[in-house]
């Protein structure tokens, strides 16, 4: 009975699997045919880049890939030719000593291989060094600095205004940068080693406890680019993502000015919102901050403008009222091992807190 049941389960899944497999070629073709602006939104796509830094690195990637394919094909062909043209030596009687000789015409192949390998290695090493020197620093001064702190399992971002410290603010998991301007990124870790990676814009940079590493980002067109921690850092490593929004310069300036504003105060008639603020400060304010209130925690993301973000839990969930409610009520269900504990919030408390958070725009 159990064998038949297991067979039925396998058979039932075959049509779906065949359908998925049948769609694969079409999906791959559609992916190649997508315009550049659409491919920019593809998660972790790195074969097409959208910034000055990536545009220098990708040709090197294709060059190394082409060289690798050429070497594999050349070696395979030479092995097949050698097998086909090789001489067969008959085995002699036991103890017979076979003379050792050098086949005529073999040494030019060896010398030619050594020269070709040396030229290829020197050429690609020089190319790699030139690329590394080019991407080390942007071609012009950075517009500003973002101090990014990696921690299990989310990203804090502090925007630093070099001319006016009063215009600094903190956000989380979603970075905004202006199109066409390089942005300096300072990376630190609060706990273990992480790795900051936005494949469509830049390569990987390790985020190491007790050490400040630096990189920079620049996008040449508007779009949303996914980033990811690229160094295994614990149970929720796969859910430690972030997004980079490349905005038009005017839109970016408006976004920055809006982020500087404190959270809106509840209206006098909005009793449920006011109650939600009180409950939030009491139950959540030790870990989260909301500027303009007495909630000043720094163990979790700053939530001052939470509803302006497109996602929560480090891009694990879309930022909707339903997902937000589920995250508050039981974060361990959505992200096991996350530092946010289950607080056993009652239904009325959840309603009040959720209503208050929905006003944080």
Rosetta silent file (secondary structure, phi, psi, omega in degrees, C-alpha in Angstrom):
SEQUENCE: XXXXXXXXXXXXXXXXXXXXXXXXXXXXXXXXXXXXXXXXXXXXXXXXXXXXXXXXXXXXXXXXXXXXXXXXXXXXXXXXXXXXXXXXXXXXXXXXXXXXXXXXXXXXXXXXXXXXXXXXXXXXXXXXXXXXXXXXXXXXXXXXXXXXXXXXXXXXXXXXXXXXXXXXXXXXXXXXXXXXXXXXXXXXXXXXXXXXXXXXXXXXXXXXXXXXXXXXXXXXXXXXXXXXXXXXXXXXXXXXXXXXXXXXXXXXXXXXXXXXXXXXXXXXXXXXXXXXXXXXXXXXXXXXXXXXXXXXXXXXXXXXXXXXXXXXXXXXXXXXXXXXXXXXXXXXXXXXXXXXXXXXXXXXXXXXXXXXXXXXX
SCORE:     score description
SCORE:     0.000 S_00000001
   1 L     0.000  -45.319 -179.389    0.000    0.000    0.000 S_00000001
   2 H   -67.046  -34.628  179.475    2.773    2.416    0.945 S_00000001
   3 H   -65.807  -43.526  179.270    4.711    1.575   -2.216 S_00000001
   4 H   -63.626  -39.806  179.927    1.684    2.289   -4.413 S_00000001
   5 H   -63.272  -42.525  178.383    1.034    5.518   -2.539 S_00000001
   6 H   -63.581  -39.846  178.452    4.631    6.647   -3.018 S_00000001
   7 H   -64.354  -38.596  179.024    4.479    5.795   -6.713 S_00000001
   8 H   -62.839  -38.508  179.836    1.259    7.782   -7.075 S_00000001
   9 H   -63.827  -42.636  179.954    2.925   10.808   -5.485 S_00000001
  10 H   -64.767  -44.479 -178.836    5.841   10.613   -7.899 S_00000001
  11 H   -63.690  -40.070 -179.558    3.539   10.145  -10.898 S_00000001
  12 H   -62.132  -32.945 -178.536    1.331   13.014   -9.829 S_00000001
  13 H   -78.828  -15.400 -175.054    4.333   15.361   -9.756 S_00000001
  14 H   -62.446  -45.815 -179.426    5.569   14.426  -13.245 S_00000001
  15 H   -58.069  -40.814  179.486    3.223   16.650  -15.292 S_00000001
  16 H   -64.553  -42.695 -179.529    4.174   19.694  -13.247 S_00000001
  17 H   -64.548  -42.542  178.833    7.873   18.918  -13.544 S_00000001
  18 H   -62.188  -38.744  179.330    7.564   18.352  -17.289 S_00000001
  19 H   -64.304  -41.117  178.894    5.697   21.629  -17.621 S_00000001
  20 H   -65.343  -42.731  179.741    8.412   23.470  -15.728 S_00000001
  21 H   -64.408  -36.738 -179.870   11.129   21.844  -17.825 S_00000001
  22 H   -66.821  -27.021 -179.209    9.264   22.711  -21.002 S_00000001
  23 H   -82.840  -15.495 -174.572    9.171   26.343  -19.959 S_00000001
  24 H   -59.297  -49.475 -179.339   12.905   26.556  -19.255 S_00000001
  25 H   -60.345  -42.414  179.728   14.134   27.247  -22.814 S_00000001
  26 H   -62.700  -39.490  178.277   11.481   29.901  -23.357 S_00000001
  27 H   -63.459  -42.812 -179.680   12.382   31.515  -20.043 S_00000001
  28 H   -64.531  -42.255  179.321   16.052   31.532  -20.937 S_00000001
  29 H   -64.144  -41.863  179.779   15.357   33.045  -24.357 S_00000001
  30 H   -64.137  -35.012 -179.808   13.079   35.673  -22.821 S_00000001
  31 H   -64.169  -41.171  179.252   15.771   36.523  -20.278 S_00000001
  32 H   -68.861  -34.210 -175.894   18.294   37.220  -23.026 S_00000001
  33 H   -79.408  -10.985 -178.450   15.756   39.220  -25.006 S_00000001
  34 L   -61.683  142.588  173.126   14.853   41.503  -22.097 S_00000001
  35 L   -66.638  162.412 -175.357   15.888   45.137  -22.488 S_00000001
  36 H   -59.078  -40.375 -177.376   18.649   46.395  -20.232 S_00000001
  37 H   -63.907  -35.884  179.245   16.269   48.344  -17.989 S_00000001
  38 H   -73.367  -39.116  179.813   14.191   45.228  -17.328 S_00000001
  39 H   -65.435  -21.340  179.607   17.216   43.032  -16.660 S_00000001
  40 L   -61.812  -28.317 -179.292   18.318   45.530  -14.021 S_00000001
  41 L   -86.144   -3.544 -179.058   15.519   44.266  -11.792 S_00000001
  42 L   -71.531  127.102 -177.095   16.557   40.619  -12.146 S_00000001
  43 L   -58.863  129.566  171.339   17.816   39.353   -8.782 S_00000001
  44 L    57.671   33.856  178.129   21.588   38.903   -8.592 S_00000001
  45 L   -84.823  123.102 -174.159   22.171   39.357  -12.342 S_00000001
  46 L  -125.234   -0.837  179.141   25.859   40.091  -12.942 S_00000001
  47 L   -84.227   -9.358  172.555   26.536   39.406  -16.618 S_00000001
  48 L  -133.397  124.569 -175.052   25.110   42.813  -17.491 S_00000001
  49 L  -112.192  166.173 -172.237   26.037   45.761  -15.296 S_00000001
  50 L  -135.841   36.029  179.090   24.608   49.243  -14.854 S_00000001
  51 L  -161.447  165.944 -175.576   27.424   51.322  -13.435 S_00000001
  52 H   -60.491  -37.118 -176.488   30.962   52.531  -14.028 S_00000001
  53 H   -70.261  -48.267 -179.391   32.499   49.958  -11.695 S_00000001
  54 H   -68.933  -33.023 -177.910   30.761   46.915  -13.112 S_00000001
  55 H   -63.757  -24.188  177.282   31.193   48.031  -16.709 S_00000001
  56 H   -83.538  -32.206 -173.716   34.963   47.716  -16.299 S_00000001
  57 H   -81.362  -35.445 -174.048   34.846   44.319  -14.579 S_00000001
  58 H   -63.715  -41.212  175.733   32.446   42.413  -16.827 S_00000001
  59 H   -57.331  -36.000  176.267   34.683   42.433  -19.957 S_00000001
  60 H   -64.865  -40.256  177.250   37.406   40.827  -17.849 S_00000001
  61 H   -59.447  -47.541  179.513   34.910   38.178  -16.721 S_00000001
  62 H   -65.337  -36.462  178.549   33.970   37.371  -20.317 S_00000001
  63 H   -63.633  -45.516  178.398   37.631   37.335  -21.327 S_00000001
  64 H   -64.927  -38.633  177.934   38.572   34.833  -18.608 S_00000001
  65 H   -63.808  -43.632  178.173   35.555   32.708  -19.464 S_00000001
  66 H   -62.622  -41.664  178.256   36.530   32.685  -23.143 S_00000001
  67 H   -63.044  -41.877 -179.386   40.124   31.766  -22.323 S_00000001
  68 H   -62.619  -43.917  178.953   38.973   28.929  -20.072 S_00000001
  69 H   -64.252  -41.413  179.094   36.690   27.497  -22.760 S_00000001
  70 H   -61.933  -44.576 -179.613   39.465   27.763  -25.355 S_00000001
  71 H   -62.580  -43.831  179.924   41.970   25.936  -23.117 S_00000001
  72 H   -61.684  -45.572  179.994   39.500   23.129  -22.381 S_00000001
  73 H   -65.165  -43.359 -178.469   38.705   22.653  -26.054 S_00000001
  74 H   -63.520  -45.667  179.947   42.357   22.827  -27.141 S_00000001
  75 H   -63.902  -42.140 -179.520   43.524   20.304  -24.553 S_00000001
  76 H   -62.662  -43.938  179.586   40.638   17.951  -25.347 S_00000001
  77 H   -63.851  -43.513  179.619   41.364   18.074  -29.077 S_00000001
  78 H   -64.903  -37.120  177.181   45.091   17.474  -28.573 S_00000001
  79 H   -63.297  -44.422  179.610   44.385   14.517  -26.262 S_00000001
  80 H   -62.901  -42.851  178.148   42.097   12.941  -28.857 S_00000001
  81 H   -62.970  -42.062  179.505   44.714   13.508  -31.594 S_00000001
  82 H   -62.868  -38.862  178.628   47.420   12.040  -29.387 S_00000001
  83 H   -66.418  -41.410 -177.446   45.347    8.935  -28.685 S_00000001
  84 H   -68.449  -35.939 -175.226   44.555    8.461  -32.370 S_00000001
  85 H   -97.435   -2.468 -176.128   48.143    8.896  -33.558 S_00000001
  86 L   -66.943  147.309  178.469   49.882    7.201  -30.657 S_00000001
  87 L   -83.958  141.611  177.123   52.112    4.186  -31.301 S_00000001
  88 L   -96.755  125.539 -179.106   51.210    0.888  -29.783 S_00000001
  89 L  -104.442  122.967  177.847   54.127   -0.914  -28.098 S_00000001
  90 L   -72.892  140.321  179.197   53.880   -4.671  -27.767 S_00000001
  91 L   -70.304  134.657  178.234   54.659   -6.032  -24.360 S_00000001
  92 L   -92.344 -173.923  178.988   57.917   -7.981  -24.228 S_00000001
  93 L   -67.345  158.643  179.250   58.916  -10.889  -22.009 S_00000001
  94 L   -56.333  136.839  179.119   59.098  -10.322  -18.243 S_00000001
  95 L    86.366   -2.299 -178.967   62.187   -8.368  -17.237 S_00000001
  96 L   -70.531  135.613  178.760   62.710   -6.863  -20.674 S_00000001
  97 L   -95.983  120.431 -179.797   64.136   -3.345  -20.576 S_00000001
  98 L   -89.793  136.095  179.401   62.476   -0.964  -22.995 S_00000001
  99 L   -70.260  143.348  178.234   64.652    1.794  -24.464 S_00000001
 100 L   -99.345  125.523 -179.320   63.683    5.345  -23.568 S_00000001
 101 L  -139.790  163.219  179.616   63.660    7.721  -26.492 S_00000001
 102 L  -104.837  123.881 -179.642   62.363   11.129  -27.457 S_00000001
 103 L   -67.442  141.364  179.419   59.856   11.251  -30.259 S_00000001
 104 L   -70.584  139.868  177.209   60.804   13.547  -33.079 S_00000001
 105 L    85.425    2.638 -177.437   58.710   16.706  -33.321 S_00000001
 106 L   -82.726  -37.278 -174.003   57.461   16.628  -29.691 S_00000001
 107 H   -63.854  -38.015  176.692   59.547   19.439  -28.232 S_00000001
 108 H   -57.317  -35.429  177.211   58.136   22.237  -30.433 S_00000001
 109 H   -64.391  -41.077 -179.689   54.695   21.412  -29.062 S_00000001
 110 H   -66.996  -46.471  179.199   55.992   21.686  -25.499 S_00000001
 111 H   -63.620  -41.472  178.520   57.837   24.930  -26.147 S_00000001
 112 H   -62.474  -40.393  177.619   54.861   26.334  -28.023 S_00000001
 113 H   -63.970  -41.435  178.643   52.540   25.440  -25.156 S_00000001
 114 H   -63.533  -43.614 -179.353   54.817   27.090  -22.608 S_00000001
 115 H   -65.625  -45.057 -179.985   55.077   30.285  -24.638 S_00000001
 116 H   -62.025  -42.193  179.391   51.324   30.444  -25.282 S_00000001
 117 H   -64.317  -42.623 -179.772   50.547   29.844  -21.599 S_00000001
 118 H   -63.790  -43.332  179.994   53.024   32.486  -20.464 S_00000001
 119 H   -63.055  -44.141 -179.154   51.648   35.065  -22.909 S_00000001
 120 H   -64.558  -44.823 -178.585   48.042   34.363  -21.847 S_00000001
 121 H   -65.364  -44.011  179.326   48.842   34.485  -18.123 S_00000001
 122 H   -64.813  -41.402  179.863   50.902   37.677  -18.399 S_00000001
 123 H   -63.156  -47.156 -178.455   48.246   39.309  -20.560 S_00000001
 124 H   -73.985  -29.922  174.559   45.337   38.479  -18.250 S_00000001
 125 H   -65.636  -41.314  177.538   47.357   39.309  -15.135 S_00000001
 126 H   -64.799  -41.552  178.377   48.093   42.748  -16.579 S_00000001
 127 H   -62.331  -43.623  179.795   44.437   43.183  -17.514 S_00000001
 128 H   -62.308  -44.107  179.546   43.339   42.159  -14.001 S_00000001
 129 H   -62.838  -41.066  179.138   45.754   44.599  -12.352 S_00000001
 130 H   -63.745  -41.026  178.241   44.549   47.412  -14.604 S_00000001
 131 H   -64.963  -44.212  179.926   40.904   46.661  -13.746 S_00000001
 132 H   -62.337  -38.242  177.643   41.647   46.525  -10.014 S_00000001
 133 H   -67.273  -35.490 -178.581   43.445   49.860  -10.205 S_00000001
 134 H   -70.564  -41.649 -175.538   40.526   51.395  -12.095 S_00000001
 135 H   -87.678   -3.347 -179.716   37.798   50.229   -9.707 S_00000001
 136 H   -62.331  -41.573  179.765   39.771   50.976   -6.546 S_00000001
 137 L  -135.961  147.041  177.282   38.587   54.591   -6.541 S_00000001
 138 L   -67.300  161.358 -177.179   35.908   56.402   -8.562 S_00000001
 139 L   -70.462  -15.492  178.231   36.985   58.707  -11.360 S_00000001
 140 L  -143.148  164.223 -176.427   35.719   61.764   -9.449 S_00000001
 141 L   -58.512  143.946  179.140   35.092   62.584   -5.779 S_00000001
 142 L   -67.683  146.135 -178.610   32.213   60.751   -4.118 S_00000001
 143 L   -69.480  -36.839  179.488   29.048   62.765   -3.559 S_00000001
 144 L  -167.143 -177.700 -177.299   28.671   61.539    0.036 S_00000001
 145 E  -122.085  139.927  170.133   29.310   58.547    2.306 S_00000001
 146 E  -115.597  122.200  175.701   27.049   55.768    3.524 S_00000001
 147 E   -92.090  109.396 -175.707   28.249   53.911    6.616 S_00000001
 148 E  -103.677  127.014  178.492   26.838   50.394    6.276 S_00000001
 149 E  -113.251  118.263  176.573   26.833   48.067    9.284 S_00000001
 150 E   -90.207  137.920  179.004   26.240   44.382    8.661 S_00000001
 151 E  -154.641  158.585 -178.310   24.737   42.313   11.439 S_00000001
 152 L   -69.235  114.064   -8.767   22.789   39.103   11.804 S_00000001
 153 L  -131.093   75.019  178.988   20.759   39.373    9.614 S_00000001
 154 E  -160.224  174.285 -175.328   20.128   42.877    8.284 S_00000001
 155 E  -123.891  127.591  172.705   21.930   46.026    7.146 S_00000001
 156 E   -99.696  139.555 -178.683   21.993   49.421    8.843 S_00000001
 157 E  -129.057  121.540  175.072   22.836   52.450    6.706 S_00000001
 158 E  -108.026  119.235  178.644   23.887   55.847    8.056 S_00000001
 159 E   -86.601  124.263 -174.007   23.905   58.642    5.481 S_00000001
 160 E  -111.044  123.924  174.062   26.712   61.101    6.201 S_00000001
 161 L   -96.685  111.639 -175.064   26.688   64.674    4.937 S_00000001
 162 L   -64.046  -21.719 -176.643   30.344   65.823    4.931 S_00000001
 163 L   -97.783  -22.636 -174.554   29.339   69.493    5.096 S_00000001
 164 L  -144.570   94.770 -178.957   26.470   69.378    7.573 S_00000001
 165 H   -59.204  -22.355  179.880   26.375   66.679   10.290 S_00000001
 166 H   -69.820  -12.223 -179.673   22.835   67.740   11.211 S_00000001
 167 H   -98.685   21.042  176.573   21.658   66.261    7.907 S_00000001
 168 L   -89.893  150.699  177.374   22.667   62.738    8.811 S_00000001
 169 E  -154.461  168.794 -177.316   20.095   59.986    9.337 S_00000001
 170 E  -122.371  137.733  173.170   19.840   56.224    9.708 S_00000001
 171 E  -138.910 -170.440 -175.109   17.799   53.757    7.678 S_00000001
 172 E  -150.885  138.349  164.816   17.926   50.025    7.011 S_00000001
 173 L    68.280  -13.669  176.568   18.043   47.451    4.213 S_00000001
 174 E  -132.946  111.432 -178.796   17.127   49.831    1.381 S_00000001
 175 E   -98.041  144.908  173.673   19.767   52.242    0.088 S_00000001
 176 E  -119.435  134.661  176.927   19.094   55.160   -2.237 S_00000001
 177 E  -134.366  152.534  177.370   21.803   56.671   -4.452 S_00000001
 178 E   -82.074  142.265  178.765   21.647   59.357   -7.164 S_00000001
 179 L   -65.719  136.194  174.105   22.120   58.267  -10.769 S_00000001
 180 L    81.158    7.027  179.830   25.468   59.227  -12.279 S_00000001
 181 L  -126.993  130.148  177.493   27.215   60.087   -9.000 S_00000001
 182 L   -71.052  144.183 -179.823   29.682   57.850   -7.132 S_00000001
 183 E  -125.013  127.591  179.835   28.842   57.104   -3.506 S_00000001
 184 E   -80.754  131.896 -179.172   31.474   56.091   -0.956 S_00000001
 185 E  -117.410  121.242  173.577   30.547   53.041    1.169 S_00000001
 186 E  -103.938  128.793 -171.666   32.203   52.362    4.542 S_00000001
 187 E  -117.611  127.824  174.661   31.597   48.830    5.796 S_00000001
 188 E  -136.629  160.962  178.464   31.760   47.540    9.369 S_00000001
 189 E  -121.359  143.757  178.128   30.329   44.486   11.119 S_00000001
 190 L   -93.233  -16.245 -174.125   28.656   44.272   14.502 S_00000001
 191 L  -139.997  -77.152 -175.001   29.062   40.512   14.953 S_00000001
 192 L  -117.764 -177.450  179.483   30.528   38.081   12.360 S_00000001
 193 L   -75.942  128.955  173.377   32.043   38.325    8.876 S_00000001
 194 E  -120.922 -178.286  176.919   29.581   39.373    6.166 S_00000001
 195 E  -147.187  126.573 -176.145   30.085   40.365    2.531 S_00000001
 196 E   -93.049  120.337 -174.177   28.508   43.342    0.748 S_00000001
 197 E  -144.099  120.804  170.468   27.585   42.540   -2.859 S_00000001
 198 L  -120.592   89.265 -167.559   25.477   44.361   -5.444 S_00000001
 199 L   -58.914  -30.520 -179.093   26.329   42.300   -8.546 S_00000001
 200 L   -77.513  -12.096 -176.958   24.786   44.681  -11.083 S_00000001
 201 L  -122.234  -29.941 -171.094   26.822   47.597   -9.708 S_00000001
 202 L  -160.408  165.284  175.585   29.901   46.308   -7.903 S_00000001
 203 L   -83.177 -172.008 -176.557   31.898   43.317   -6.759 S_00000001
 204 L   -85.070  142.774  173.576   32.033   41.786   -3.293 S_00000001
 205 E  -134.032  125.031 -178.727   33.627   43.506   -0.298 S_00000001
 206 E   -67.574  146.956  177.321   34.041   41.692    3.007 S_00000001
 207 E  -117.837  107.339 -166.024   32.510   43.195    6.142 S_00000001
 208 L  -117.062  133.995  177.644   34.788   42.243    9.039 S_00000001
 209 E   -59.282  136.253  177.907   34.371   42.864   12.791 S_00000001
 210 L    76.443    8.569 -177.992   36.836   45.445   14.108 S_00000001
 211 L  -139.904  142.110  177.489   37.862   46.583   10.638 S_00000001
 212 L  -103.705  116.371  173.709   36.603   49.254    8.251 S_00000001
 213 E  -105.923  154.192 -174.412   36.531   48.234    4.595 S_00000001
 214 E  -130.273  145.992  173.536   35.622   50.618    1.820 S_00000001
 215 E  -150.665 -172.051  177.873   34.031   50.398   -1.592 S_00000001
 216 E  -151.809  154.328  179.808   31.890   52.628   -3.832 S_00000001
 217 E  -125.919  145.036  171.752   28.746   52.413   -5.919 S_00000001
 218 L  -153.145  128.902  177.415   27.640   54.261   -9.015 S_00000001
 219 L  -110.497  139.727 -178.964   24.624   53.565  -11.213 S_00000001
 220 L   -99.737    2.448  175.819   24.332   54.949  -14.722 S_00000001
 221 L  -155.483  157.627  179.957   20.554   54.542  -14.969 S_00000001
 222 L   -65.649  147.622  178.611   17.501   54.490  -12.754 S_00000001
 223 E   165.200  177.173  176.690   16.500   51.146  -11.326 S_00000001
 224 E  -118.516  122.467 -174.612   16.294   48.845   -8.331 S_00000001
 225 E  -118.897  127.086 -177.691   19.315   46.608   -7.795 S_00000001
 226 E   -82.196  137.548  173.008   19.331   43.700   -5.363 S_00000001
 227 E  -117.198  164.357 -174.175   22.221   43.220   -2.970 S_00000001
 228 E  -154.317  145.798  167.679   23.072   40.216   -0.843 S_00000001
 229 E   -70.335  124.902 -174.783   25.393   39.081    1.899 S_00000001
 230 L  -107.785   13.787  177.960   27.828   36.842    0.030 S_00000001
 231 L  -127.344  122.135 -176.595   29.645   35.336    3.049 S_00000001
 232 L   -55.318  125.961 -172.354   27.907   32.637    5.088 S_00000001
 233 L  -132.645   15.867  177.803   27.056   34.273    8.396 S_00000001
 234 L   131.806 -170.234 -169.820   24.589   31.967   10.123 S_00000001
 235 L   -58.386  -37.755 -176.160   21.157   30.417    9.840 S_00000001
 236 L  -105.308   30.171  178.114   19.496   33.319    7.995 S_00000001
 237 H   -55.393  -42.521 -178.144   22.389   34.168    5.692 S_00000001
 238 H   -66.158  -21.271 -179.944   20.171   33.647    2.617 S_00000001
 239 H  -104.359   28.243  175.070   17.682   36.170    4.020 S_00000001
 240 L  -110.475   73.298 -177.064   20.241   38.927    4.574 S_00000001
 241 E  -112.206  174.181  174.686   19.533   40.931    1.445 S_00000001
 242 E  -156.212  169.954  178.634   19.107   44.595    0.625 S_00000001
 243 E  -126.831  144.133  175.121   18.048   46.817   -2.245 S_00000001
 244 E  -114.895  119.278  178.072   19.762   49.762   -3.898 S_00000001
 245 E   -99.329  118.337  175.037   17.452   52.326   -5.499 S_00000001
 246 E   -94.400  110.295 -175.447   19.127   54.488   -8.134 S_00000001
 247 E  -106.675  156.008  169.525   17.046   57.675   -8.291 S_00000001
 248 L   -59.935  146.021 -175.022   17.182   60.743  -10.479 S_00000001
 249 H   -51.775  -41.315  179.703   19.207   63.434   -8.630 S_00000001
 250 H   -66.855  -41.701  178.168   16.129   65.574   -7.901 S_00000001
 251 H   -65.549  -37.319  178.208   14.149   62.592   -6.616 S_00000001
 252 H   -64.712  -41.346  178.974   17.106   61.543   -4.484 S_00000001
 253 H   -62.002  -40.586  177.705   17.345   65.015   -2.921 S_00000001
 254 H   -64.465  -41.512  179.227   13.637   64.892   -2.077 S_00000001
 255 H   -62.193  -44.809  179.939   14.059   61.437   -0.546 S_00000001
 256 H   -60.370  -47.909 -179.266   16.999   62.605    1.602 S_00000001
 257 H   -62.229  -36.491  178.462   15.089   65.650    2.856 S_00000001
 258 H   -68.206  -39.259 -179.537   12.082   63.490    3.679 S_00000001
 259 H   -64.433  -24.969  179.466   14.217   61.005    5.618 S_00000001
 260 L   -71.734  -18.447 -176.121   15.468   63.845    7.817 S_00000001
 261 L   -75.513  145.333  174.478   11.956   64.487    9.080 S_00000001
 262 L   -71.750  171.703  178.367   10.816   62.920   12.370 S_00000001
 263 L   -65.133  144.597  178.965    7.886   60.551   12.488 S_00000001
 264 L   -65.047  142.592  178.690    4.481   62.238   12.117 S_00000001
 265 L   -80.581  139.368  178.181    2.667   62.874   15.374 S_00000001
 266 L   -61.909  139.394  176.213   -0.694   61.126   15.857 S_00000001
 267 L   -66.230  154.494 -177.891   -3.699   63.391   15.417 S_00000001
 268 L   -60.365  -30.951 -178.654   -5.677   64.196   18.523 S_00000001
 269 L   -83.738  -11.604 -176.776   -8.656   62.242   17.189 S_00000001
 270 L   -90.519   75.886 -176.596   -6.570   59.155   16.324 S_00000001
 271 H   -66.503  -37.101 -179.374   -6.779   57.446   19.694 S_00000001
 272 H   -66.428  -37.801  177.384   -5.846   54.022   18.325 S_00000001
 273 H   -65.031  -43.729  178.659   -2.703   55.466   16.699 S_00000001
 274 H   -62.935  -40.052  176.920   -1.706   57.178   19.952 S_00000001
 275 H   -65.173  -39.332  178.234   -2.285   53.937   21.837 S_00000001
 276 H   -62.953  -37.896  176.469   -0.224   52.109   19.248 S_00000001
 277 H   -62.358  -42.839  178.909    2.659   54.542   19.745 S_00000001
 278 H   -62.378  -44.638  179.963    2.559   53.926   23.487 S_00000001
 279 H   -66.424  -37.098  178.816    2.521   50.158   22.986 S_00000001
 280 H   -63.856  -47.056  179.443    5.328   50.374   20.433 S_00000001
 281 H   -60.526  -40.270 -177.618    7.566   52.375   22.785 S_00000001
 282 H   -71.221  -45.088 -172.036    6.793   49.935   25.607 S_00000001
 283 H   -94.444  -26.994 -171.754    7.162   46.671   23.695 S_00000001
 284 L  -121.476  -14.248 -171.460    9.534   47.559   20.822 S_00000001
 285 L   -69.376  -14.033  177.994   11.346   50.772   21.767 S_00000001
 286 L   -74.018  -22.219 -178.002   14.261   49.019   23.477 S_00000001
 287 L  -113.858  -28.509 -176.752   15.429   47.647   20.116 S_00000001
 288 L  -113.861  151.076  177.255   13.943   49.986   17.495 S_00000001
 289 E  -113.815  143.479  169.390   14.133   53.753   17.087 S_00000001
 290 L  -134.099  110.618 -176.441   11.530   56.146   15.748 S_00000001
 291 L   -61.685  136.189 -176.240   12.804   59.703   15.589 S_00000001
 292 L    95.839   -3.077  176.163   10.512   62.139   17.388 S_00000001
 293 L  -125.975  177.266  178.375    9.462   59.561   19.993 S_00000001
 294 L   -84.422    2.625  174.319   11.068   58.089   23.093 S_00000001
 295 L   -77.758  115.409 -174.876   11.817   54.852   21.211 S_00000001
 296 E  -136.161   26.269  179.899   15.583   54.934   20.800 S_00000001
 297 L   -69.312  156.037  179.919   16.830   51.357   20.521 S_00000001
 298 L  -129.086   13.416  178.658   19.678   50.468   18.173 S_00000001
 299 L   -85.331  -19.375  178.208   19.578   46.666   18.144 S_00000001
 300 L  -125.788  177.122 -177.429   17.053   46.592   15.311 S_00000001
 301 L   -61.762  147.134  170.683   16.320   48.741   12.253 S_00000001
 302 L   -70.041  129.723 -173.708   15.294   52.383   12.598 S_00000001
 303 L  -111.479   20.405 -173.958   11.586   52.500   11.724 S_00000001
 304 L   -56.415  -42.437  179.646   11.031   56.250   11.413 S_00000001
 305 L  -122.738   50.390 -174.549    9.861   55.989    7.798 S_00000001
 306 H   -55.832  -43.708 -172.521    9.047   52.299    7.729 S_00000001
 307 H   -75.910   -4.295  172.117    6.135   52.518    5.301 S_00000001
 308 H   -83.164   -7.941 -179.108    8.298   54.190    2.651 S_00000001
 309 L   -91.477  152.546 -177.374   10.213   50.930    2.291 S_00000001
 310 L   -89.624  -11.133 -175.202    9.197   48.206   -0.115 S_00000001
 311 E  -147.222  166.040  173.684   10.187   45.279    2.117 S_00000001
 312 E  -131.936  166.358  177.529   10.720   44.196    5.709 S_00000001
 313 L    59.232   44.382  177.717   13.020   41.691    7.418 S_00000001
 314 L    57.102   52.164  175.822   15.963   42.457    5.083 S_00000001
 315 L    65.630   22.136  175.601   13.966   41.919    1.870 S_00000001
 316 L   -79.843  -36.352 -175.649   12.506   38.669    3.189 S_00000001
 317 E  -132.152  147.188  172.211    8.881   39.889    3.012 S_00000001
 318 E   -68.252  149.346 -176.047    7.038   42.592    1.048 S_00000001
 319 L   -85.540   78.771  174.764    6.044   45.559    3.180 S_00000001
 320 L  -117.756  163.560 -179.274    2.306   45.037    3.366 S_00000001
 321 H   -61.215  -39.293  179.777   -0.005   45.272    6.366 S_00000001
 322 H   -63.559  -49.519  179.847   -0.547   41.527    6.330 S_00000001
 323 H   -67.312  -36.062  178.247    3.138   40.610    6.274 S_00000001
 324 H   -63.479  -41.373  178.425    3.927   43.332    8.799 S_00000001
 325 H   -62.950  -45.166  179.110    1.312   41.939   11.173 S_00000001
 326 H   -63.719  -37.568  179.451    2.686   38.419   10.809 S_00000001
 327 H   -66.058  -42.060  179.320    6.244   39.636   11.342 S_00000001
 328 H   -66.513  -43.123 -174.684    5.333   41.493   14.551 S_00000001
 329 H   -70.771  -39.028 -174.547    3.260   38.616   15.921 S_00000001
 330 L  -152.008   75.021 -178.703    5.704   35.795   15.159 S_00000001
 331 H   -63.625  -29.588 -178.358    9.043   36.786   13.616 S_00000001
 332 H   -69.451  -22.311  176.071   10.556   33.373   14.315 S_00000001
 333 H   -70.591  -37.530 -178.243    8.008   31.763   12.034 S_00000001
 334 H   -85.645  -31.109 -175.025    9.144   33.900    9.112 S_00000001
 335 L  -145.069   76.352 -176.356   12.851   34.064    9.924 S_00000001
 336 L   -56.336  132.057 -179.433   13.935   31.357   12.418 S_00000001
 337 L    92.735   -7.154  178.948   16.901   32.454   14.496 S_00000001
 338 L   -60.626  152.350 -177.150   16.350   36.176   13.918 S_00000001
 339 L   -71.285  -14.094  178.513   17.341   38.404   16.819 S_00000001
 340 L   -80.745  117.210 -175.857   13.776   39.708   17.085 S_00000001
 341 L   -84.016  163.969  169.517   12.012   37.546   19.707 S_00000001
 342 L   -75.871  123.403 -174.136    8.381   36.553   19.894 S_00000001
 343 L   -98.921    1.891 -179.113    6.845   39.029   22.367 S_00000001
 344 L    53.033   49.857  179.066    3.488   37.265   22.831 S_00000001
 345 L   -75.431  134.709  179.357    1.633   40.428   21.830 S_00000001
 346 L   -72.811  167.179  179.408   -2.117   40.217   22.292 S_00000001
 347 H   -59.374  -49.414  178.105   -4.582   40.829   19.467 S_00000001
 348 H   -61.711  -37.911  178.157   -5.576   44.337   20.604 S_00000001
 349 H   -65.148  -42.327  179.272   -1.914   45.286   21.131 S_00000001
 350 H   -61.636  -42.851  179.016   -1.022   44.002   17.667 S_00000001
 351 H   -61.051  -44.197 -179.275   -3.847   45.995   16.113 S_00000001
 352 H   -66.370  -45.496 -178.891   -2.745   49.198   17.850 S_00000001
 353 H   -64.942  -42.502  179.792    0.966   48.758   17.005 S_00000001
 354 H   -63.773  -40.239  179.050    0.203   47.852   13.401 S_00000001
 355 H   -64.023  -39.663  178.007   -2.071   50.880   13.050 S_00000001
 356 H   -66.835  -45.846 -178.659    0.646   53.142   14.422 S_00000001
 357 H   -61.787  -31.437  179.911    3.376   51.707   12.198 S_00000001
 358 L   -65.344  -14.730  178.818    1.169   52.250    9.146 S_00000001
 359 L   -90.280   -6.552 -175.153    1.456   56.008    9.772 S_00000001
 360 L   -83.722   82.693 -177.949    5.266   56.017    9.604 S_00000001
 361 L  -118.920    0.000    0.000    5.690   57.391    6.103 S_00000001
